[in-house]
């Protein structure tokens, strides 16, 4: 029997192909499923099913246990596989000493303002921010597409940031991790919090619509972990699959009443005059590779972090803590 799955189009107005059968291959069917079984992951990775349990234990293959069975978020499995690629092209490396400083990674309002300040202070240089999410920034740094990666990826322990991800994606290529700020993350809701959303578990209430961030962002990593802790399946939340690239965009969706809630930073809630339900303070770091650390643009940018002008920029916004700004960060070693 042919290995395929049959489905039927739902009826719709003006449709000339109602009830037309569609044949999906196993691969196409798996690509549409948000969660995979152990057998399906084994087929996807082309390994023995028993090997999957070893990968979960030894290689941190993303998984969760529901009613005694392992389930694997498909997008995290794909992300895990990409992070474990060890042979990748380096031909796209950006040239040195061109007066351009490329920072790639997490979107941040204070970072946007700092880049504008840098460009005013150093007209012979041009700093730009590539908003590709924290994980996207690490990959860009790995592939030589940026000078600095900006990241706030939370470890599984819920305490530390960025080190495990840097090791996975970059290996020993990181020369330094320098703190930019601590910032407050929480729920962005309309004035008066009409849906009464006070904790992550409230996102499971009927009729709640979420404006979500992409899977390669630190904010999405935080949301997915909080949803898992609350025992919620994100895919059952209206709007979960709809992704927006920046804190600006999700805040606007809530402001425009197209969404009831989004996870974002306090600063953007204040600027859009939204209510803010605090969740946690997070560390937002800058990662620099060994072959870029002593370039002129990188050093000028790191030096500016110690200037009072940066603190003045932060004072105009709520939800930022710059007490560790510009300091080298080292991973806390537990006994």
N, C-alpha and C positions, 0 to 999 in steps of 0.2 A: 504494500500500500504506500502511495506517495506520502512523503513526510511533510505535510503542509497542514495549515489550519484554515478553516472556512469561516467567513463572517459575512454578514449582510448589511448593506447600507441602511441607515435609518431613513424612514420616509421623510421627505421634505417638500415644501411647496415648489412648484415649477420644476421638479426633478424628473428627467426623462429616463433615469436609470435606477429608479426605485427598485429595491429588492434584487439588485444585481449581485450575484455572489462574487466575492473577492478572495483570491487565493493568496495567502501569506506564507512565505517560507518560514522555517523554524527561526532563522536569524532575524527576519523582519518582526516576527512575533516577540522574540526576546528583546529587541530594540525598543519595543513599546511598553514593556513591563518595567515599572519602577523598582521592583524587587525580584531577585532571582533565587531559586533554590540551590542547594548544594550541587545537585546533579547538573543544573543549568550553568552554574559558574564553572564546574569542571569541564563542561563542553566548550564554554567560551574561552577558557585558558588552555584547552587541549591537554589536560592532565588527568590522572587517575582521581576518582572522587575522594579517595582517602588522603590524597595530597592536599586537598583543600583545608582539612583540619590542621595540618602542619603549617600551612601558609597563614592561617588565622592565628596560630600560636606563636610562630617564629618570625613571621614577616608582617604582622599587623594588617592582614587582609581585612578590610572593613566588613563587619558582620554584626548582626544582632540576633538574639534568641527569642522567638515568640512561640509560646505553647510547646516548648521543648524542641522546636525545629529552627535550624539556622536559616536566616534570610540575609541577603546581600544587596544593599542599595546599588543598583546598576551603575549610576553615574560615579559613585565612589570607587567601585571596582575598576572602571575605566580609568579613573584618575590615579588609582594605586598602580595600575599597570604602566601608565605613562611615566609616573615618577620613578619606576624601577628600570627604565630604559637606560643602559649604560653606554651604548654606542650611539652618539648623535652628532650631526654635522656641526662644525664650528666655523664654517666658511662665511657666515653672516655677521661676523664680529664687526662692531662699529669701529671706525678709525679713531686713533688717539689724537690729542692736540688740535682739534678742529674748533675749539671754542664753544662746543655744544655739550651741555650736561643733560643726560637723559635719566630721569627717575621714573621707574615703572612699578606699579603695584596698587596698593589700596587707595581708594579715593578718600580725601580728607580736605575739609574746608580751610583749616589753618595751614596745611601744606600748600594749597593753592595760593594763599596770600603770601606765604614765605617765598614761593617761587617768583611772584611778582616783585617782591622786595629785592630779591637777589638780582633780578634782571635790571632793576633801577640802579643798584649799587655797583654792578659790574657790567657796564654796557658792551664790553668786549667779549662777554660770554652770553650764552643763551641757555637758560634752564627750561626744560619742558617736562610735563608730567603725563605719562601714559597710564590711563585709568584702566588697568586690566585685572584688577583684583590682586589680593596678596599672593596667592599661589601663582598667578600669571606673572607677577613681578619676579618671583624666584626663578621661574622658568626662563624669563627674559634675561636675567642675570647669568644663568647657566649657559645660555646660548649666545652670550656676548652682545645682546641687543640693548643693554642699558648699562649705566655706570653704578646706579644705586637702586636697590629694591626696597620698597616700603611695605611692611607686613605687620599684621596683628593676628597671626594664626595661633589659636589656643590649643595647648597640649591636651591629651586625653585626661590628664590628672586635674584639669580645671584650674591650674595654678600658673604654670610657666607658659611662655610664648616663644614661638619661632624656631627654637634650637632644633627640635626633632625634624621639623619640616626642612630646615636648611640642610641638615645632615642627609635627609632622604634625597632632596633635589640637587644639592650642590656638593655633597661629599665634603672634602677638605678644602674647597675652593674659597671659603669665606675668610677674609682677613679680619673683619671686625663687624660686630653688631653694636650700633650706637642708638641710644634712645632718642626719639624725637619728642614724644609726649606720652602722657596717660590721658585717656579720654573716656567719657561716660557713655555707655551704650544702654539703650532701653527701648521701650515701645513708643512709637509715635502714634498719637491718636488725636482725633478732632477735639476742639475746645469743649470742655465739660465731660469728655470721655463718655459719649452717649451709649456706647455698647458695654460700658463698665468692664473694661479689660484691665485687670490689675496684675495678673501673673501669666506666664506662658501657657498654662493649662487653659486659660480663658479663650485662647485662639481656637479651641475645639468647640466653642459654643455654636449652635446653629445660626446661620445667617451672617457669620463673620467673614469678611473678604480681606485677604492679605496682599500687600505689595511686596514681592520677594526680591532678593538679590541673587546674582549668579552663583553657581556652585564653586567657582574658583576664588570667592571672596571670603575674607575672615569673618564678616558678618553672617554669611550663610553657614559657615562652619559652626559658629556659635549658636545660631538658631536651630540647626539640625540637632545639635547635642542637647539643647534645652528641651526641644520637642521629644527627643528620645527619653530624657529623664522624666518628662511628664507623662510618658506612655502614649504619646500622640503620633499618629501616622500623618506626616505632613501632606502627603498626596491627597488626603481627604479634606484638607482645608481649601476653601475656594480661593483661587488666585495663587496658590503655591507654585504652580508651574509657570506662571507669568513672571519674567525676570526683568529687572531694571538695573542699569549699569552703575548708578551713583546714589549717594544719600540724597542729593537734590531731587532725583527723579522719584524715589519712593515717597519722599516728603510731599512732593507736588500731587501724587496720586491720592494721598490722605487729605491734603488741603482741598483738592478738587472733588472730594467725596466719591471718588471712584474706588477707593479702598478704605477700610475701617482702621487698618493698623499696618505698621511696618516696623521692622527692627532697624534702628538707626542711632545716630549720635545726638546728644542733647543740643549741640550747637545748631544743627539744622532745624530742630524742633522750635528753638527760640526764634530763628530767622523767619520761619513760616507761621509763627504764632500758634503752634500746635501744643497740646498738652504732652507731657513726657512722663512715662512710668519707668523709673530707673531700674536697671537690671544688674550691671556690674561696671567697674572701672577696668579698662583693658590697657595693655602696653602696646604702643605703636612704635616699631623700631625701623631703623635704616640698616640694610645689609650691604656690605661692600666686598667685592671679590679682591683677591690678592693682586691681580694684575691691573686693578683700577685705583687702588687705595691712594697712591701717591700722585695721581694726576692732579694738575692744577685746579681744574674745575671742582673736583671732588673735595679737595682740601679747603678751597674757598667756601664751599657750601657747608662743610662741617664746622668751619671756624665761625660762620655767621650764627650758628645755633647758640653760641655763648653771648651774643650781643643783647643788650636791653631792648633793642628794636623788636626782637622776636617776642619777648615777654609782653611788650605793648600790643602786638598783634593779638596775642592770646587773651589779653585783658578785655578786648572788645567782644569776646565770645564767651559763652558759658560752656562748662563741661570739659575744660582742659586743665591739666596739671603739668607744669613744666619744670618741676623740681629736679628731675633727672635728665632734662634735655641736654644733649651734647655729651653725655657720659657713656663710656664703654660699658656694655652689659655682658655679664658672665653668668653662665647657667648655675643655678643653685644646686649644690651637691648634697643630697640627703644621705645620712649615714646608713 
